[in-house]
Amino acid sequence: MAPGQPTPAAELPPPDAGWSRLVASIAERLGSTREAAWIVEQAAAEVGRSRGDDREAGHRTLDRRRLDSIARGLADRRAAGEPLQYVLGHWQFRSLELKVDPRVLIPRPETEQVVQVALDQLERMSAGPLAGCDGGGAVGGPGLVCVDLGTGSGAIALSLAAEGAAGGRNLEVWATDRSADALQVAGENLRALGGSDGAAAGRVRLVEGSWFDALPSELAGRVDLMVSNPPYVSESEYSRLEPVVRHWEPRGALVASRGPGGVGGMAAIETIIAGSWRWLRRSGALVVEIAPSQAEASVEAARRAGFGRAGTDRDLAGRQRMLVARD
């Protein structure tokens, strides 16, 4: 569950001796020059910059007292154990800058790879012999319908909306979550996407409800791609997670009970696998993030649910990280 990268603050003034001293002071406290630099950059972004002549001259003047106060306040939070991503308030996920706070999970590289596998499935549908024959797929033809179950910050859904329409592919993305708090964060991220890519934002619909309950009934049998990063940490595993995860990230988005098949942490995964069959069209695909230890059980659950092809794909570390199932 390693983090990704922060989004660099834009248009910061060039570092000077005072800036460097502040970074060095915070780095000494945190034991990380890189984190200290990110924190000072975030503080500078919060302070804001002057306009007028300073802007015309190609630099911006910062209120150094405010910069110092905000940076040290952020450093206090980090020193107390709060994840860097929450301290900064945003994090990079693929091409997106996402707002993150303790209402949602921190976006991780493993989930970036889940998105890539999902995009590969969209490409297959668009290029394959069934493209456009049963209601979706062809570029310029009827749209592909995607569903992100348990969207959290909106990372998967917004990435699909931003990247999945490449080459003129028509796309409709539904993002569900039972947490109103999480949907508030996803909504903020959706509005931010709208500021930079209105077409992508217009493809997304956020709906509140538990898994499939949030979807309108008319989508049944029409979904081309279903994706989810559900809770999959077992109760016993949760107690062994690092405090920076256990004490800060939403437990309900991490932990699941034992599944019907008897494997720990698989209750949500098995619910999604079993329920997706009703919603997917004949040529559709299901992509679910899993723990490597759940790979075999997930494939078995997909086969029990009626999927003709079920297997796993690996993350960048070579671990079996996602179930991929289709007819």
C-alpha positions in Angstrom: 0.0 0.0 0.0 2.7 2.4 -0.9 1.7 6.0 -1.8 2.1 7.6 -5.2 3.4 11.1 -5.7 2.1 14.5 -4.7 1.1 17.0 -7.3 3.8 19.7 -7.6 2.7 23.2 -6.5 2.5 25.5 -9.5 4.3 28.8 -10.1 6.3 28.8 -6.9 8.9 31.5 -6.4 12.5 30.3 -6.7 14.0 29.0 -3.5 16.1 31.4 -1.5 18.1 31.2 1.7 15.1 31.7 3.9 13.1 29.0 2.0 16.0 26.6 2.2 16.4 27.2 6.0 12.8 26.4 6.5 13.0 23.2 4.5 16.1 22.2 6.4 14.5 22.9 9.8 11.4 20.8 8.9 13.5 18.1 7.4 15.5 17.7 10.6 12.3 17.3 12.5 10.7 14.8 10.1 13.8 13.0 8.9 12.9 13.6 5.3 14.1 16.4 3.1 11.7 15.4 0.4 8.6 15.5 2.6 9.8 18.8 4.1 10.1 20.3 0.6 6.6 19.1 -0.3 5.2 20.6 2.9 6.9 24.0 2.3 5.6 24.0 -1.3 2.1 23.3 0.0 2.4 26.0 2.6 3.5 28.4 -0.2 0.5 27.5 -2.3 -1.8 28.2 0.7 -0.2 31.5 1.4 -0.9 32.6 -2.1 1.1 35.0 -4.2 1.1 38.7 -5.0 -0.2 40.1 -8.3 0.6 43.2 -10.3 4.3 44.1 -10.8 5.6 41.1 -9.0 3.7 38.8 -11.3 4.9 40.7 -14.4 8.5 40.4 -13.1 8.1 36.6 -13.3 8.0 35.9 -9.6 5.6 36.1 -6.6 6.3 37.5 -3.2 5.3 35.4 -0.2 4.3 36.5 3.3 7.3 34.8 5.0 5.8 34.8 8.5 2.6 33.2 7.2 4.6 30.7 5.2 6.6 29.7 8.2 3.5 29.4 10.4 1.6 27.3 7.9 4.5 25.1 7.0 5.3 24.4 10.7 1.6 23.6 11.3 1.6 21.1 8.5 4.9 19.6 9.8 3.3 19.3 13.3 0.5 17.2 11.8 3.0 15.0 9.9 5.1 14.6 13.0 2.0 13.4 14.9 1.7 10.5 12.5 -0.9 11.9 10.0 -0.2 10.5 6.4 1.6 13.0 4.2 -1.2 12.8 1.6 -3.8 14.1 4.2 -1.4 16.7 5.4 -0.9 18.0 1.9 -4.6 17.6 1.1 -4.0 16.3 -2.4 -2.2 13.5 -4.3 -1.4 12.5 -7.8 -3.2 9.5 -9.3 -2.3 8.8 -12.9 -3.1 12.1 -14.8 -5.2 13.5 -12.0 -4.7 15.6 -9.0 -7.1 14.3 -6.3 -8.2 15.9 -3.1 -7.8 13.4 -0.3 -8.6 13.6 3.4 -9.5 11.1 6.1 -13.0 10.5 4.6 -11.4 8.5 1.8 -8.6 6.1 1.2 -5.2 7.4 -0.1 -4.8 6.6 -3.8 -2.1 4.0 -4.4 0.0 2.7 -7.3 -1.7 -0.7 -7.1 -5.0 1.0 -8.0 -3.4 2.9 -10.8 -2.6 -0.5 -12.3 -6.2 -1.6 -11.8 -7.3 1.4 -13.9 -4.8 0.4 -16.6 -6.2 -3.1 -16.8 -9.7 -1.6 -17.0 -8.6 0.7 -19.8 -7.2 -2.3 -21.6 -10.6 -4.0 -21.4 -12.2 -0.9 -22.9 -9.7 -1.1 -25.7 -10.5 -4.8 -26.3 -14.2 -4.0 -26.4 -13.8 -1.2 -28.9 -11.5 -3.2 -31.2 -13.0 -6.6 -30.9 -15.4 -8.3 -33.4 -18.4 -7.7 -31.0 -17.8 -3.9 -30.9 -21.0 -2.1 -31.5 -23.0 -5.3 -32.0 -24.7 -5.5 -28.6 -25.0 -1.9 -27.7 -21.5 -0.7 -27.0 -17.9 -0.5 -28.1 -17.5 1.1 -31.5 -15.7 4.4 -31.7 -18.4 6.9 -32.8 -21.1 4.4 -32.1 -23.2 3.6 -29.0 -21.4 4.4 -25.8 -19.7 2.1 -23.4 -21.1 2.1 -19.9 -18.6 1.8 -17.0 -19.4 1.4 -13.3 -17.0 2.1 -10.4 -18.4 0.4 -7.3 -17.2 2.1 -4.0 -15.6 5.0 -5.7 -14.2 6.8 -2.6 -12.2 9.8 -3.8 -13.4 9.1 -7.4 -9.9 8.0 -8.5 -11.0 5.1 -10.7 -14.1 6.7 -12.1 -12.5 10.0 -13.0 -9.5 8.3 -14.5 -11.7 6.2 -16.7 -13.6 9.3 -17.8 -10.4 11.2 -18.5 -8.5 8.4 -20.3 -11.2 6.0 -21.5 -12.6 8.2 -24.3 -9.3 8.2 -26.3 -9.8 8.2 -30.0 -13.4 9.4 -29.8 -14.8 6.5 -27.9 -18.1 7.3 -26.3 -18.2 6.7 -22.6 -20.6 6.9 -19.7 -19.2 6.4 -16.1 -21.3 5.7 -13.0 -19.6 5.9 -9.6 -21.3 4.6 -6.5 -20.5 4.8 -2.8 -22.6 4.2 0.3 -20.6 6.9 2.2 -22.0 10.4 1.7 -18.7 11.8 3.0 -16.7 9.9 0.4 -19.1 11.2 -2.3 -18.5 14.7 -1.2 -14.8 14.3 -1.8 -15.5 12.6 -5.1 -17.8 15.5 -6.0 -15.0 18.0 -5.3 -12.6 16.0 -7.4 -15.2 15.8 -10.2 -15.7 19.6 -10.1 -11.9 20.0 -10.3 -11.8 17.8 -13.3 -14.5 19.9 -14.9 -12.3 22.9 -14.6 -9.6 21.3 -16.7 -11.6 18.8 -18.8 -15.3 19.5 -19.0 -15.9 16.7 -21.5 -14.4 14.1 -19.1 -16.3 15.4 -16.1 -19.6 15.4 -18.1 -19.2 11.6 -18.6 -19.4 10.9 -14.8 -22.5 10.4 -12.6 -22.1 10.0 -8.8 -24.8 8.1 -7.0 -25.1 7.2 -3.3 -25.9 3.6 -2.2 -24.3 0.3 -1.4 -22.7 -1.4 -4.4 -25.4 -2.2 -7.0 -28.3 -0.7 -5.0 -27.1 2.8 -6.2 -27.6 1.9 -9.9 -30.8 2.6 -11.8 -32.5 -0.6 -12.9 -32.3 0.4 -16.6 -28.6 -0.3 -16.5 -29.1 -4.0 -15.8 -27.6 -6.0 -18.7 -26.1 -2.8 -20.2 -22.8 -2.4 -18.3 -19.7 -3.0 -20.4 -17.1 -2.6 -17.7 -17.4 -2.9 -13.9 -14.5 -1.9 -11.7 -14.0 -1.9 -8.0 -11.4 -1.4 -5.3 -13.5 -2.8 -2.4 -12.5 -3.5 1.2 -10.4 -6.7 1.2 -8.3 -6.5 4.4 -9.3 -9.2 6.9 -9.8 -8.5 10.6 -6.6 -10.2 11.5 -4.6 -8.4 8.9 -6.0 -5.1 9.9 -4.5 -5.3 13.4 -1.1 -5.7 11.8 -1.3 -2.7 9.4 1.0 0.2 10.0 -0.4 2.8 12.4 -0.3 5.4 9.6 -2.9 3.4 7.9 -4.8 2.0 10.8 -5.2 5.2 12.8 -6.1 7.5 9.9 -7.7 5.9 6.8 -11.4 4.9 6.9 -11.7 1.4 8.4 -14.9 0.6 6.4 -13.0 1.2 3.1 -10.3 -1.2 4.2 -11.7 -4.1 6.1 -14.2 -6.8 5.0 -15.4 -9.9 6.8 -14.9 -13.5 5.7 -16.6 -14.3 2.4 -19.1 -17.0 1.8 -16.2 -19.1 0.4 -14.5 -19.0 3.8 -11.6 -16.7 2.9 -10.8 -13.7 5.1 -11.5 -10.2 3.8 -13.5 -11.5 0.8 -17.1 -10.6 1.7 -17.3 -7.5 -0.5 -15.3 -9.1 -3.3 -17.7 -12.0 -3.5 -20.7 -9.7 -3.3 -19.5 -7.8 -6.3 -18.6 -10.9 -8.2 -22.0 -12.5 -7.6 -24.0 -9.4 -8.3 -22.2 -8.2 -11.4 -23.5 -10.9 -13.6 -26.9 -9.3 -13.6 -25.5 -5.9 -14.7 -22.9 -6.8 -17.3 -23.7 -7.2 -20.9 -22.6 -10.3 -22.8 -19.2 -8.9 -23.9 -18.6 -7.0 -20.6 -15.8 -7.4 -18.1 -15.3 -7.2 -14.4 -12.0 -5.9 -12.9 -11.6 -6.0 -9.0 -8.6 -5.2 -6.9 -7.8 -8.0 -4.5 -5.1 -9.1 -2.1 -2.6 -11.5 -3.6 -3.6 -14.2 -1.1 -7.2 -13.9 -2.5 -6.3 -14.6 -6.1 -7.3 -18.3 -6.3 -10.5 -17.8 -4.3 -11.5 -14.8 -6.4 -11.1 -16.8 -9.6 -13.1 -19.7 -8.2 -15.9 -17.3 -7.1 -16.0 -15.8 -10.6 -16.4 -19.2 -12.2 -19.1 -20.1 -9.7 -20.9 -16.9 -10.7 -20.9 -17.9 -14.3 -18.0 -16.1 -15.9 -16.5 -18.2 -18.7 -13.1 -16.6 -18.4 -11.6 -15.6 -15.1 -8.0 -14.9 -14.1 -5.7 -12.5 -12.4 -3.4 -9.7 -13.5 -0.3 -8.5 -11.7 0.6 -5.2 -10.2 4.0 -3.5 -11.0 5.6 -5.5 -8.1 4.5 -8.8 -9.8 1.8 -9.6 -7.2 -1.6 -11.0 -8.3 -3.5 -7.8 -7.6 -6.7 -7.8 -9.7 -9.3 -10.3 -10.8 -10.3 -10.0 -14.5 -13.5 -11.9 -15.4 -15.7 -11.9 -18.5 -18.0 -14.2 -20.4 
